[in-house]
Amino acid sequence: MSVKLSTRQVGDVSVLDVAGRITLGEGSSALRDTLREMVNKNQKKILLNLGEVSYIDSSGIGELVSGFTTVANSGGQLKLLNLTKRVKDLLQITKLYTVFDVHEDEASAVRSFA
């Protein structure tokens, strides 16, 4: 199964729900393209919901970092929500857990943009 992306608005925050695998090729390029589109539409507050991500490889981690940079360079914020244990462990091993603003529940994550 590859990645499935869907976007929704919660107030002025754009929530990108990600499900499946973020891996080299289709998964990571779909994520990259979607994040770029959101930035181009001037969506500055982006919450990446990773609760349904079953697997992420080094390329997927690279896309998270690249997306974070793209959004930050455009004056926006990218935050992560609902990390699975595997994704959380990966971010901790790679020391990226401290780079991202990570939240456990959507309501507090949305409030954190204010």
Buried (B, 14 or more C-beta within 10 A) or exposed (E): EEBEBEBEEBEEBBBBBBBBBBBEEEBBEBBBEBBBEBBEEEBBBBBBBBEEBEBBBEBBBBBBBBBBEBBEEBEBBBBBBBBBEEBBEBBEEEEBBEEBBBBEEBEEBBEBBE
